Amino acid sequence: MNHQTSADDEKRARLAAALRENLKRRKAQARARRADEAPAQEPAPQTQADLNRS
């Protein structure tokens, strides 16, 4: 019985580590995507219609 519990604990630890690594990788990918998109998302210059609404 103890052997099974130990194996389950090891499996849980491996899965937890894999999930943490996956999350780190996904966060890094999301940060890279945001950094690539940031310059492309410059605010549009104000038009005369925008200025009239103020």
A tleap script that builds the chain and sets N, CA, C and O, in Angstrom:
source leaprc.protein.ff14SB
mol = sequence {
  NMET ASN HIE GLN THR SER ALA ASP ASP GLU
  LYS ARG ALA ARG LEU ALA ALA ALA LEU ARG
  GLU ASN LEU LYS ARG ARG LYS ALA GLN ALA
  ARG ALA ARG ARG ALA ASP GLU ALA PRO ALA
  GLN GLU PRO ALA PRO GLN THR GLN ALA ASP
  LEU ASN ARG CSER
}
set mol.1.N position { 0.830 -1.196 0.000 }
set mol.1.CA position { 0.000 0.000 0.000 }
set mol.1.C position { 0.872 1.256 0.000 }
set mol.1.O position { 0.584 2.221 -0.708 }
set mol.2.N position { 1.928 1.234 0.793 }
set mol.2.CA position { 2.817 2.379 0.876 }
set mol.2.C position { 3.494 2.659 -0.461 }
set mol.2.O position { 3.707 3.815 -0.826 }
set mol.3.N position { 3.835 1.586 -1.196 }
set mol.3.CA position { 4.465 1.759 -2.499 }
set mol.3.C position { 3.541 2.497 -3.458 }
set mol.3.O position { 3.997 3.363 -4.204 }
set mol.4.N position { 2.256 2.172 -3.454 }
set mol.4.CA position { 1.285 2.828 -4.333 }
set mol.4.C position { 1.143 4.305 -3.976 }
set mol.4.O position { 1.086 5.157 -4.863 }
set mol.5.N position { 1.087 4.604 -2.694 }
set mol.5.CA position { 0.963 5.993 -2.250 }
set mol.5.C position { 2.178 6.799 -2.697 }
set mol.5.O position { 2.044 7.934 -3.156 }
set mol.6.N position { 3.355 6.211 -2.562 }
set mol.6.CA position { 4.573 6.887 -2.981 }
set mol.6.C position { 4.554 7.144 -4.488 }
set mol.6.O position { 4.935 8.224 -4.938 }
set mol.7.N position { 4.115 6.163 -5.260 }
set mol.7.CA position { 4.044 6.317 -6.713 }
set mol.7.C position { 3.034 7.396 -7.087 }
set mol.7.O position { 3.273 8.192 -7.995 }
set mol.8.N position { 1.897 7.418 -6.377 }
set mol.8.CA position { 0.887 8.453 -6.638 }
set mol.8.C position { 1.434 9.841 -6.327 }
set mol.8.O position { 1.209 10.789 -7.080 }
set mol.9.N position { 2.156 9.953 -5.211 }
set mol.9.CA position { 2.739 11.238 -4.833 }
set mol.9.C position { 3.763 11.700 -5.865 }
set mol.9.O position { 3.813 12.879 -6.216 }
set mol.10.N position { 4.582 10.759 -6.351 }
set mol.10.CA position { 5.581 11.107 -7.366 }
set mol.10.C position { 4.897 11.552 -8.660 }
set mol.10.O position { 5.325 12.513 -9.298 }
set mol.11.N position { 3.841 10.850 -9.035 }
set mol.11.CA position { 3.109 11.212 -10.257 }
set mol.11.C position { 2.502 12.602 -10.105 }
set mol.11.O position { 2.566 13.422 -11.020 }
set mol.12.N position { 1.908 12.859 -8.929 }
set mol.12.CA position { 1.312 14.168 -8.682 }
set mol.12.C position { 2.371 15.269 -8.756 }
set mol.12.O position { 2.126 16.338 -9.315 }
set mol.13.N position { 3.529 15.005 -8.197 }
set mol.13.CA position { 4.607 15.991 -8.210 }
set mol.13.C position { 5.091 16.246 -9.643 }
set mol.13.O position { 5.341 17.391 -10.022 }
set mol.14.N position { 5.222 15.184 -10.431 }
set mol.14.CA position { 5.628 15.355 -11.843 }
set mol.14.C position { 4.601 16.160 -12.618 }
set mol.14.O position { 4.956 17.052 -13.389 }
set mol.15.N position { 3.324 15.846 -12.412 }
set mol.15.CA position { 2.264 16.582 -13.114 }
set mol.15.C position { 2.235 18.047 -12.687 }
set mol.15.O position { 2.056 18.936 -13.520 }
set mol.16.N position { 2.408 18.295 -11.403 }
set mol.16.CA position { 2.415 19.670 -10.913 }
set mol.16.C position { 3.576 20.452 -11.518 }
set mol.16.O position { 3.414 21.608 -11.909 }
set mol.17.N position { 4.740 19.825 -11.594 }
set mol.17.CA position { 5.904 20.495 -12.183 }
set mol.17.C position { 5.666 20.766 -13.670 }
set mol.17.O position { 6.020 21.832 -14.175 }
set mol.18.N position { 5.068 19.801 -14.364 }
set mol.18.CA position { 4.792 19.987 -15.794 }
set mol.18.C position { 3.789 21.116 -16.006 }
set mol.18.O position { 3.925 21.904 -16.942 }
set mol.19.N position { 2.783 21.194 -15.140 }
set mol.19.CA position { 1.800 22.278 -15.256 }
set mol.19.C position { 2.440 23.639 -15.011 }
set mol.19.O position { 2.140 24.607 -15.709 }
set mol.20.N position { 3.334 23.710 -14.004 }
set mol.20.CA position { 4.021 24.985 -13.726 }
set mol.20.C position { 4.864 25.414 -14.920 }
set mol.20.O position { 4.848 26.581 -15.310 }
set mol.21.N position { 5.601 24.469 -15.500 }
set mol.21.CA position { 6.443 24.798 -16.653 }
set mol.21.C position { 5.584 25.242 -17.836 }
set mol.21.O position { 5.938 26.188 -18.538 }
set mol.22.N position { 4.467 24.568 -18.056 }
set mol.22.CA position { 3.563 24.924 -19.144 }
set mol.22.C position { 3.011 26.336 -18.929 }
set mol.22.O position { 2.951 27.130 -19.868 }
set mol.23.N position { 2.614 26.643 -17.712 }
set mol.23.CA position { 2.091 27.964 -17.413 }
set mol.23.C position { 3.148 29.038 -17.637 }
set mol.23.O position { 2.853 30.091 -18.203 }
set mol.24.N position { 4.380 28.779 -17.195 }
set mol.24.CA position { 5.476 29.736 -17.423 }
set mol.24.C position { 5.676 29.978 -18.913 }
set mol.24.O position { 5.834 31.118 -19.349 }
set mol.25.N position { 5.667 28.900 -19.693 }
set mol.25.CA position { 5.865 29.023 -21.136 }
set mol.25.C position { 4.735 29.817 -21.783 }
set mol.25.O position { 4.981 30.675 -22.631 }
set mol.26.N position { 3.499 29.531 -21.383 }
set mol.26.CA position { 2.360 30.249 -21.959 }
set mol.26.C position { 2.382 31.723 -21.588 }
set mol.26.O position { 2.050 32.572 -22.416 }
set mol.27.N position { 2.766 32.041 -20.359 }
set mol.27.CA position { 2.857 33.440 -19.947 }
set mol.27.C position { 3.939 34.164 -20.742 }
set mol.27.O position { 3.748 35.305 -21.164 }
set mol.28.N position { 5.071 33.500 -20.945 }
set mol.28.CA position { 6.152 34.109 -21.728 }
set mol.28.C position { 5.695 34.353 -23.158 }
set mol.28.O position { 6.005 35.394 -23.737 }
set mol.29.N position { 4.964 33.407 -23.733 }
set mol.29.CA position { 4.462 33.577 -25.094 }
set mol.29.C position { 3.483 34.751 -25.152 }
set mol.29.O position { 3.525 35.547 -26.090 }
set mol.30.N position { 2.613 34.860 -24.163 }
set mol.30.CA position { 1.640 35.961 -24.138 }
set mol.30.C position { 2.354 37.300 -23.997 }
set mol.30.O position { 1.981 38.275 -24.651 }
set mol.31.N position { 3.390 37.355 -23.138 }
set mol.31.CA position { 4.148 38.616 -22.996 }
set mol.31.C position { 4.831 38.979 -24.306 }
set mol.31.O position { 4.867 40.149 -24.685 }
set mol.32.N position { 5.369 37.992 -24.994 }
set mol.32.CA position { 6.048 38.255 -26.266 }
set mol.32.C position { 5.048 38.761 -27.304 }
set mol.32.O position { 5.347 39.676 -28.071 }
set mol.33.N position { 3.862 38.159 -27.322 }
set mol.33.CA position { 2.845 38.614 -28.273 }
set mol.33.C position { 2.431 40.049 -27.977 }
set mol.33.O position { 2.286 40.859 -28.893 }
set mol.34.N position { 2.239 40.366 -26.693 }
set mol.34.CA position { 1.858 41.733 -26.323 }
set mol.34.C position { 2.950 42.717 -26.710 }
set mol.34.O position { 2.657 43.813 -27.188 }
set mol.35.N position { 4.189 42.343 -26.513 }
set mol.35.CA position { 5.309 43.230 -26.851 }
set mol.35.C position { 5.369 43.455 -28.358 }
set mol.35.O position { 5.682 44.558 -28.808 }
set mol.36.N position { 5.074 42.428 -29.133 }
set mol.36.CA position { 5.079 42.570 -30.593 }
set mol.36.C position { 3.922 43.428 -31.071 }
set mol.36.O position { 4.060 44.159 -32.051 }
set mol.37.N position { 2.789 43.351 -30.399 }
set mol.37.CA position { 1.600 44.086 -30.831 }
set mol.37.C position { 1.583 45.526 -30.328 }
set mol.37.O position { 0.908 46.369 -30.918 }
set mol.38.N position { 2.292 45.818 -29.279 }
set mol.38.CA position { 2.228 47.136 -28.657 }
set mol.38.C position { 2.529 48.274 -29.638 }
set mol.38.O position { 1.767 49.240 -29.667 }
set mol.39.N position { 3.594 48.216 -30.440 }
set mol.39.CA position { 3.844 49.324 -31.355 }
set mol.39.C position { 2.757 49.470 -32.417 }
set mol.39.O position { 2.522 50.573 -32.909 }
set mol.40.N position { 2.102 48.389 -32.770 }
set mol.40.CA position { 1.067 48.437 -33.802 }
set mol.40.C position { -0.227 49.033 -33.265 }
set mol.40.O position { -1.114 49.383 -34.044 }
set mol.41.N position { -0.346 49.155 -31.951 }
set mol.41.CA position { -1.585 49.654 -31.361 }
set mol.41.C position { -1.463 51.106 -30.913 }
set mol.41.O position { -2.009 51.486 -29.878 }
set mol.42.N position { -0.753 51.912 -31.687 }
set mol.42.CA position { -0.643 53.321 -31.353 }
set mol.42.C position { -2.009 53.975 -31.537 }
set mol.42.O position { -2.753 53.614 -32.449 }
set mol.43.N position { -2.336 54.923 -30.687 }
set mol.43.CA position { -3.644 55.579 -30.839 }
set mol.43.C position { -3.722 56.336 -32.157 }
set mol.43.O position { -2.752 56.949 -32.603 }
set mol.44.N position { -4.870 56.278 -32.753 }
set mol.44.CA position { -5.087 56.981 -34.019 }
set mol.44.C position { -5.089 58.480 -33.755 }
set mol.44.O position { -5.543 58.919 -32.699 }
set mol.45.N position { -4.594 59.261 -34.688 }
set mol.45.CA position { -4.625 60.721 -34.499 }
set mol.45.C position { -6.073 61.202 -34.436 }
set mol.45.O position { -6.963 60.629 -35.065 }
set mol.46.N position { -6.285 62.256 -33.672 }
set mol.46.CA position { -7.637 62.772 -33.535 }
set mol.46.C position { -8.083 63.436 -34.831 }
set mol.46.O position { -7.326 64.160 -35.478 }
set mol.47.N position { -9.323 63.171 -35.185 }
set mol.47.CA position { -9.896 63.798 -36.377 }
set mol.47.C position { -10.636 65.049 -35.957 }
set mol.47.O position { -10.798 65.313 -34.765 }
set mol.48.N position { -11.076 65.804 -36.916 }
set mol.48.CA position { -11.837 67.019 -36.609 }
set mol.48.C position { -13.128 66.666 -35.886 }
set mol.48.O position { -13.563 67.406 -35.004 }
set mol.49.N position { -13.752 65.534 -36.250 }
set mol.49.CA position { -14.982 65.100 -35.574 }
set mol.49.C position { -14.698 64.807 -34.098 }
set mol.49.O position { -15.510 65.137 -33.234 }
set mol.50.N position { -13.555 64.192 -33.807 }
set mol.50.CA position { -13.196 63.918 -32.415 }
set mol.50.C position { -13.020 65.224 -31.638 }
set mol.50.O position { -13.453 65.343 -30.491 }
set mol.51.N position { -12.385 66.188 -32.276 }
set mol.51.CA position { -12.131 67.461 -31.619 }
set mol.51.C position { -13.435 68.212 -31.366 }
set mol.51.O position { -13.550 68.908 -30.358 }
set mol.52.N position { -14.414 68.089 -32.251 }
set mol.52.CA position { -15.700 68.779 -32.082 }
set mol.52.C position { -16.507 68.196 -30.920 }
set mol.52.O position { -17.314 68.901 -30.314 }
set mol.53.N position { -16.296 66.917 -30.606 }
set mol.53.CA position { -17.043 66.283 -29.511 }
set mol.53.C position { -16.550 66.757 -28.155 }
set mol.53.O position { -17.295 66.678 -27.178 }
set mol.54.N position { -15.349 67.234 -28.066 }
set mol.54.CA position { -14.771 67.613 -26.767 }
set mol.54.C position { -15.406 68.856 -26.208 }
set mol.54.O position { -15.033 69.305 -25.124 }
savepdb mol mol.pdb
quit
